[in-house]
Amino acid sequence: MTAFNRVAETMAYKTITLPSGLTVLVRPMPGYSAVHAIYATKFGAIDRDFTVNGKTVHLPAGVAHFLEHKMFESEDGDAFSKYAKTGANANAYTGFDRTAYIFTASSKIDESLDVLLGMVGNPYFTEQTIQKEQGIIGQEIKMYDDSVDWRLMMALFQSLYEHHPLRDDIAGSVQSIARITPEMLYDCCTAFYRPENMVLALAGNITEEQVLAACARAGLDKPRDPVEVRRIFPEEGPLPWRKEYEISMPIVQTGFGLAFKEPPLEKGNLKREIIYDLLPDLICGGMTPLYRRLYDEGLVNPEFDGETLLVEGATCVLFTGESQQCDRVLELLREEIARIKAQGVEPELFTLVKNQLYGEAIVDMESVVDAASSMASAHQHGRTLYQGIQTLAALTKEDVDRELATMLDPETSVVVRVLPQKS
């Protein structure tokens, strides 16, 4: 058996497309006691403007997150109460481009699946329940206002983008969620909670037959009427909206962020997507000379990090941290980026970072939570896990150097500082 065949076997799972259009991904893991399920839709905070069956819909910020909260309510009770009877640990989350409903359980799996598929498949909204939730989420929004990390991240997005909805908080604002109506939420369900826009992924002590039986009980084994949906995104220029921005908060140490506005990633360009994933570790990851220098000189703490965000209509690379000498850190970071672009990535570092990502992808498949999450995420990116690992395995240092030439342009960079308030 070749190395690629062994990896393919390690990452194997079953993919089924039901007559309703729902994609089901199942990874039975004999010997495991738990099951992790994730039911996700490609609908997140950035999906603010769209048409559904010819009707144009404009949403205020925060609707996807608000809908996630409301989906747990129904005419016959709260879903968390139903999960309590099955013993499942349930939750949900909303990102910029997706919403996911999850549970982990070791018993009564069929019953928990019925709760999951039932609550997402049968939305129920009234003016009264919406008004109640507006108060609850309003308090959550105010909590995020006190988070330095979140304020910094949002300030970076708001500096990079003038029009893209990435610049608005996932939860919205107290003012924006006050405009939410039942009609808006039902429009979102019609447009984005349709089976062909969703994926159900499960890993652990479960069989394909169990999952398909649960889908049949939920009516997902039958065809659905077609729905025409078109997402609408505003046009963005190549340059950031503003180059620098400062915030004052009651903190001791200055927070900082350096971000680059990249061209939106073309669909299907998996090689460039993976290179973007590698970039932060190649520039400032724990194995880089820059990180060791910054850490050894006490210029940053372990929270210093980089990440890449890729959503429809927007791609950006961000570096954030805290420092008493943030301008010095920013100077060294810029110098390192310029050096790598000019000289290329060190071969040994490239191999280490590539192997690390490769190993993490394989190890994730041994965890029921990580396996189900990875399967769902890959599907929503239009690929399989094995296609991702194949592309990573074939990636060369020369590929990275070539793509780097068109990335991280200083002209597209912005800087945000979160400064201690003056007494």
C-alpha positions as CSV (number, residue, x, y, z in Angstrom):
1,M,0.0,0.0,0.0
2,T,1.4,3.4,-1.0
3,A,1.6,6.4,1.4
4,F,-1.2,8.1,-0.4
5,N,-3.4,5.0,-0.2
6,R,-2.7,4.9,3.6
7,V,-3.6,8.5,4.0
8,A,-6.8,8.1,1.9
9,E,-7.8,5.2,4.2
10,T,-7.1,7.3,7.3
11,M,-9.3,10.1,6.0
12,A,-12.1,8.0,4.5
13,Y,-15.7,8.8,5.1
14,K,-19.0,8.2,3.2
15,T,-20.7,10.9,1.2
16,I,-24.4,10.6,0.3
17,T,-26.6,13.2,-1.5
18,L,-30.2,12.7,-0.6
19,P,-33.2,13.4,-2.9
20,S,-33.9,16.6,-0.9
21,G,-30.4,17.9,-1.9
22,L,-28.8,17.5,1.5
23,T,-25.3,16.2,1.6
24,V,-24.6,13.7,4.4
25,L,-21.1,12.8,5.5
26,V,-20.6,9.8,7.8
27,R,-17.4,8.5,9.4
28,P,-18.0,5.4,11.5
29,M,-15.3,5.0,14.1
30,P,-15.5,1.5,15.6
31,G,-14.3,1.4,19.2
32,Y,-15.3,5.0,20.0
33,S,-18.2,5.5,22.4
34,A,-19.2,9.1,21.4
35,V,-20.7,10.6,18.3
36,H,-20.3,14.2,17.2
37,A,-22.8,15.7,14.7
38,I,-22.7,19.0,12.9
39,Y,-25.6,20.3,10.8
40,A,-24.3,23.4,9.0
41,T,-25.6,25.9,6.4
42,K,-23.6,28.2,4.1
43,F,-25.2,31.3,5.7
44,G,-23.3,33.6,7.9
45,A,-22.9,37.2,9.0
46,I,-21.8,38.4,5.6
47,D,-24.9,37.2,3.8
48,R,-26.8,40.4,4.1
49,D,-28.2,41.0,0.6
50,F,-29.8,38.4,-1.6
51,T,-32.7,37.5,-3.8
52,V,-34.9,34.5,-3.1
53,N,-37.4,33.4,-5.8
54,G,-37.2,36.9,-7.3
55,K,-37.7,38.7,-4.0
56,T,-34.9,41.1,-3.0
57,V,-34.0,40.9,0.7
58,H,-31.8,43.4,2.6
59,L,-30.8,42.3,6.1
60,P,-29.5,44.4,9.0
61,A,-26.3,43.3,10.6
62,G,-26.6,40.3,13.0
63,V,-29.5,38.4,11.4
64,A,-27.6,35.1,10.9
65,H,-26.5,35.0,14.5
66,F,-30.0,36.0,15.7
67,L,-31.5,33.2,13.7
68,E,-29.1,30.7,15.2
69,H,-30.4,31.6,18.7
70,K,-34.1,31.5,17.5
71,M,-33.7,28.1,15.8
72,F,-33.6,26.4,19.3
73,E,-37.2,27.5,20.0
74,S,-40.3,25.7,18.7
75,E,-44.0,25.6,19.3
76,D,-43.6,22.4,21.4
77,G,-40.7,23.5,23.6
78,D,-37.0,24.5,23.7
79,A,-34.5,22.2,22.0
80,F,-32.1,22.4,24.9
81,S,-34.8,20.8,27.1
82,K,-35.2,18.0,24.6
83,Y,-31.4,17.4,24.4
84,A,-31.4,17.3,28.2
85,K,-33.6,14.2,28.0
86,T,-31.2,12.5,25.6
87,G,-28.0,13.4,27.5
88,A,-26.5,15.2,24.5
89,N,-24.2,18.2,24.9
90,A,-25.5,20.6,22.3
91,N,-24.5,24.0,21.0
92,A,-24.3,26.2,17.9
93,Y,-22.2,28.9,16.4
94,T,-22.3,31.6,13.7
95,G,-19.3,32.6,11.6
96,F,-18.9,35.1,8.8
97,D,-20.0,32.6,6.2
98,R,-21.6,29.7,8.0
99,T,-23.9,28.7,10.8
100,A,-23.6,25.3,12.5
101,Y,-25.7,23.3,15.0
102,I,-23.8,20.6,16.9
103,F,-24.1,17.9,19.5
104,T,-21.9,15.3,21.1
105,A,-23.5,12.2,22.7
106,S,-22.7,8.7,23.9
107,S,-26.2,7.4,24.1
108,K,-29.7,8.0,22.6
109,I,-28.1,9.1,19.3
110,D,-31.2,8.5,17.2
111,E,-33.2,10.7,19.6
112,S,-30.6,13.5,19.5
113,L,-30.5,13.4,15.7
114,D,-34.3,13.8,15.7
115,V,-34.0,16.9,17.9
116,L,-31.3,18.3,15.7
117,L,-33.0,17.7,12.3
118,G,-36.4,18.7,13.7
119,M,-35.4,22.0,15.2
120,V,-33.5,23.2,12.1
121,G,-36.1,21.9,9.7
122,N,-39.1,23.5,11.4
123,P,-38.4,27.1,12.2
124,Y,-40.9,29.0,14.4
125,F,-40.8,32.8,15.0
126,T,-43.2,35.3,16.4
127,E,-43.0,39.0,17.2
128,Q,-43.1,38.2,20.9
129,T,-40.2,35.6,20.9
130,I,-38.1,37.9,18.7
131,Q,-38.6,40.8,21.1
132,K,-37.5,38.7,24.0
133,E,-34.3,37.5,22.1
134,Q,-33.4,41.1,21.1
135,G,-32.9,41.9,24.8
136,I,-30.8,38.8,25.4
137,I,-28.5,39.3,22.4
138,G,-28.3,43.0,23.2
139,Q,-26.5,42.0,26.4
140,E,-24.2,39.7,24.6
141,I,-23.2,42.5,22.2
142,K,-22.3,44.8,25.1
143,M,-20.1,42.0,26.5
144,Y,-18.1,41.9,23.2
145,D,-17.6,45.7,23.4
146,D,-15.4,45.0,26.4
147,S,-13.2,42.4,24.6
148,V,-9.9,43.9,23.4
149,D,-9.3,41.1,20.9
150,W,-12.7,41.4,19.3
151,R,-12.5,45.2,19.1
152,L,-9.1,45.0,17.5
153,M,-10.3,42.4,15.0
154,M,-13.4,44.4,14.0
155,A,-11.3,47.6,13.7
156,L,-9.0,45.8,11.3
157,F,-11.9,44.7,9.1
158,Q,-13.4,48.2,9.2
159,S,-10.1,49.6,8.1
160,L,-9.6,47.1,5.3
161,Y,-13.1,47.3,3.9
162,E,-15.4,50.2,3.0
163,H,-18.5,48.3,1.9
164,H,-18.1,44.5,2.4
165,P,-20.3,43.2,5.3
166,L,-17.2,41.7,6.9
167,R,-16.8,45.2,8.6
168,D,-19.9,44.6,10.7
169,D,-20.0,42.6,13.9
170,I,-21.3,39.0,13.6
171,A,-23.8,39.7,16.3
172,G,-24.8,43.1,14.8
173,S,-25.5,46.1,17.0
174,V,-28.3,46.8,19.5
175,Q,-29.8,49.1,16.8
176,S,-29.5,46.7,13.9
177,I,-31.1,43.7,15.6
178,A,-34.0,45.9,16.7
179,R,-35.0,45.9,13.1
180,I,-35.3,42.1,12.8
181,T,-38.8,40.8,11.9
182,P,-40.3,37.3,11.6
183,E,-40.5,37.8,7.8
184,M,-36.8,38.4,7.5
185,L,-36.0,35.2,9.5
186,Y,-38.4,33.1,7.3
187,D,-36.8,34.6,4.2
188,C,-33.4,33.5,5.4
189,C,-34.7,30.0,6.1
190,T,-36.2,29.7,2.7
191,A,-33.0,31.0,1.0
192,F,-30.3,29.3,3.1
193,Y,-31.7,26.6,5.3
194,R,-32.8,24.6,2.2
195,P,-31.2,21.1,2.2
196,E,-29.0,21.6,-0.9
197,N,-27.3,24.5,0.9
198,M,-26.6,22.4,4.0
199,V,-24.4,19.5,5.1
200,L,-24.9,17.0,7.9
201,A,-21.6,15.5,9.1
202,L,-21.2,12.8,11.8
203,A,-18.2,10.9,13.2
204,G,-17.9,8.2,15.9
205,N,-20.0,5.3,17.1
206,I,-22.7,5.5,14.4
207,T,-23.6,3.8,11.1
208,E,-24.7,5.2,7.8
209,E,-28.0,3.3,8.2
210,Q,-28.7,5.2,11.4
211,V,-28.1,8.6,9.9
212,L,-30.2,7.9,6.7
213,A,-33.1,6.6,8.9
214,A,-33.0,9.8,10.9
215,C,-33.0,11.8,7.7
216,A,-36.0,9.8,6.4
217,R,-37.9,10.5,9.7
218,A,-37.2,14.2,9.1
219,G,-38.5,14.0,5.5
220,L,-35.1,14.7,4.0
221,D,-35.3,11.6,1.8
222,K,-37.8,13.3,-0.5
223,P,-37.3,15.9,-3.2
224,R,-37.9,19.6,-2.5
225,D,-39.3,22.3,-4.7
226,P,-36.4,24.3,-6.3
227,V,-35.5,27.7,-4.7
228,E,-33.7,30.3,-6.7
229,V,-31.1,32.3,-4.6
230,R,-28.6,34.9,-5.6
231,R,-26.2,36.4,-3.1
232,I,-25.3,40.1,-3.6
233,F,-22.0,41.6,-2.5
234,P,-20.9,45.2,-2.8
235,E,-17.9,46.0,-5.0
236,E,-14.6,46.7,-3.2
237,G,-11.5,48.4,-4.5
238,P,-8.1,46.8,-4.1
239,L,-6.9,49.4,-1.5
240,P,-7.9,49.6,2.2
241,W,-10.5,52.1,3.3
242,R,-8.1,53.7,5.8
243,K,-4.4,53.0,6.6
244,E,-4.3,53.5,10.4
245,Y,-6.7,53.6,13.3
246,E,-6.5,53.8,17.1
247,I,-8.9,52.8,19.9
248,S,-8.7,53.7,23.6
249,M,-9.8,51.1,26.2
250,P,-9.1,50.5,29.9
251,I,-6.2,48.2,29.4
252,V,-2.5,48.0,30.6
253,Q,-0.7,46.9,27.5
254,T,-1.2,48.2,23.9
255,G,-2.8,45.8,21.5
256,F,-1.9,46.0,17.8
257,G,-2.8,44.6,14.5
258,L,-1.3,44.6,11.0
259,A,-3.5,43.4,8.2
260,F,-3.3,43.0,4.4
261,K,-6.2,43.3,2.0
262,E,-5.8,40.5,-0.6
263,P,-7.8,40.0,-3.8
264,P,-10.8,37.7,-3.2
265,L,-9.8,34.1,-3.7
266,E,-11.1,32.5,-6.9
267,K,-13.3,29.5,-6.3
268,G,-11.5,26.2,-6.7
269,N,-8.0,27.6,-6.3
270,L,-7.2,25.1,-3.6
271,K,-3.4,25.6,-3.9
272,R,-3.6,29.3,-3.2
273,E,-6.0,28.7,-0.3
274,I,-3.6,26.3,1.4
275,I,-0.7,28.7,0.9
276,Y,-2.7,31.4,2.6
277,D,-3.2,28.9,5.5
278,L,0.5,28.3,5.7
279,L,1.5,32.0,5.5
280,P,1.1,33.0,9.2
281,D,3.2,30.0,10.4
282,L,5.9,30.7,7.7
283,I,6.2,34.4,8.8
284,C,5.6,34.5,12.6
285,G,4.8,31.0,13.8
286,G,6.6,29.4,16.7
287,M,9.3,27.8,14.5
288,T,10.3,31.1,12.8
289,P,13.3,33.2,13.5
290,L,11.1,36.3,13.9
291,Y,8.9,34.7,16.6
292,R,12.0,33.5,18.6
293,R,13.5,37.0,18.4
294,L,10.3,38.8,19.4
295,Y,9.7,36.4,22.3
296,D,13.3,36.2,23.5
297,E,13.5,40.0,23.6
298,G,10.3,40.2,25.5
299,L,8.6,42.2,22.7
300,V,5.5,40.0,22.5
301,N,3.7,37.4,24.7
302,P,2.5,34.0,23.5
303,E,-0.8,35.5,22.2
304,F,1.1,37.0,19.2
305,D,-0.3,35.3,16.2
306,G,-1.3,35.4,12.5
307,E,-4.3,34.2,10.7
308,T,-6.0,34.2,7.3
309,L,-9.7,34.8,6.6
310,L,-11.2,33.8,3.3
311,V,-14.9,34.4,2.6
312,E,-16.8,35.3,-0.5
313,G,-15.7,38.7,-1.8
314,A,-12.9,39.1,0.8
315,T,-9.5,37.7,1.6
316,C,-7.2,39.1,4.3
317,V,-4.1,38.2,6.3
318,L,-3.9,39.5,9.9
319,F,-1.2,39.6,12.6
320,T,-2.3,40.6,16.1
321,G,-0.8,40.8,19.6
322,E,0.1,42.9,22.6
323,S,3.3,44.7,23.3
324,Q,4.8,47.7,25.2
325,Q,6.8,48.3,22.0
326,C,4.2,47.7,19.3
327,D,5.8,50.0,16.8
328,R,9.0,48.0,17.1
329,V,7.1,44.7,16.6
330,L,5.4,46.1,13.6
331,E,8.7,47.3,12.1
332,L,10.3,43.9,12.5
333,L,7.2,42.1,11.2
334,R,7.1,44.3,8.0
335,E,10.9,43.7,7.5
336,E,10.4,39.9,7.8
337,I,7.6,39.9,5.3
338,A,9.7,42.0,2.8
339,R,12.6,39.7,3.3
340,I,10.6,36.5,2.7
341,K,9.0,38.0,-0.4
342,A,12.4,39.0,-1.8
343,Q,14.5,35.9,-0.8
344,G,11.8,33.2,-0.5
345,V,10.9,30.9,2.3
346,E,13.7,28.9,4.0
347,P,13.4,25.3,2.7
348,E,13.7,23.7,6.2
349,L,11.0,26.0,7.6
350,F,8.7,25.3,4.7
351,T,9.1,21.5,5.2
352,L,8.5,21.8,9.0
353,V,5.3,23.9,8.6
354,K,4.0,21.8,5.7
355,N,4.5,18.6,7.7
356,Q,2.9,20.1,10.8
357,L,-0.2,21.0,8.8
358,Y,-0.2,17.6,7.2
359,G,0.1,15.8,10.5
360,E,-2.6,17.9,12.1
361,A,-5.0,17.1,9.4
362,I,-4.5,13.4,9.9
363,V,-4.6,13.5,13.7
364,D,-7.9,15.4,13.5
365,M,-9.5,12.4,11.9
366,E,-8.9,10.4,15.2
367,S,-11.2,12.8,17.2
368,V,-14.9,12.5,16.7
369,V,-15.3,16.3,17.1
370,D,-12.5,17.3,14.8
371,A,-13.3,14.7,12.2
372,A,-16.9,15.8,11.8
373,S,-16.0,19.5,11.8
374,S,-13.2,19.0,9.2
375,M,-15.5,17.0,7.0
376,A,-18.2,19.7,7.1
377,S,-15.8,22.5,6.6
378,A,-14.1,20.9,3.6
379,H,-17.5,20.2,2.0
380,Q,-18.6,23.9,2.5
381,H,-15.3,24.9,0.8
382,G,-16.3,22.8,-2.2
383,R,-13.8,19.9,-1.8
384,T,-13.1,16.7,0.1
385,L,-10.6,16.3,2.9
386,Y,-8.5,14.0,0.7
387,Q,-8.3,16.6,-2.0
388,G,-7.0,19.1,0.5
389,I,-4.3,16.7,1.8
390,Q,-3.3,15.8,-1.8
391,T,-2.8,19.4,-2.7
392,L,-0.8,20.0,0.5
393,A,1.4,17.0,-0.2
394,A,2.2,18.2,-3.7
395,L,2.9,21.8,-2.6
396,T,6.5,22.9,-3.1
397,K,8.6,25.8,-1.7
398,E,8.7,27.2,-5.3
399,D,4.9,27.2,-5.3
400,V,4.8,29.3,-2.2
401,D,7.6,31.7,-3.4
402,R,5.8,32.2,-6.7
403,E,2.4,33.0,-5.0
404,L,4.1,35.2,-2.4
405,A,5.2,37.6,-5.1
406,T,1.6,38.8,-5.5
407,M,0.6,38.6,-1.8
408,L,1.1,41.0,1.2
409,D,1.6,44.2,-0.7
410,P,2.6,47.0,1.7
411,E,0.2,49.3,-0.2
412,T,-2.8,47.1,0.9
413,S,-1.8,47.0,4.6
414,V,-3.5,48.7,7.6
415,V,-2.4,49.1,11.2
416,V,-4.7,49.3,14.3
417,R,-3.6,50.1,17.8
418,V,-5.7,49.6,21.0
419,L,-4.2,52.1,23.5
420,P,-4.6,52.3,27.3
421,Q,-7.0,55.1,28.2
422,K,-5.4,58.1,29.7
423,S,-6.6,58.9,33.2
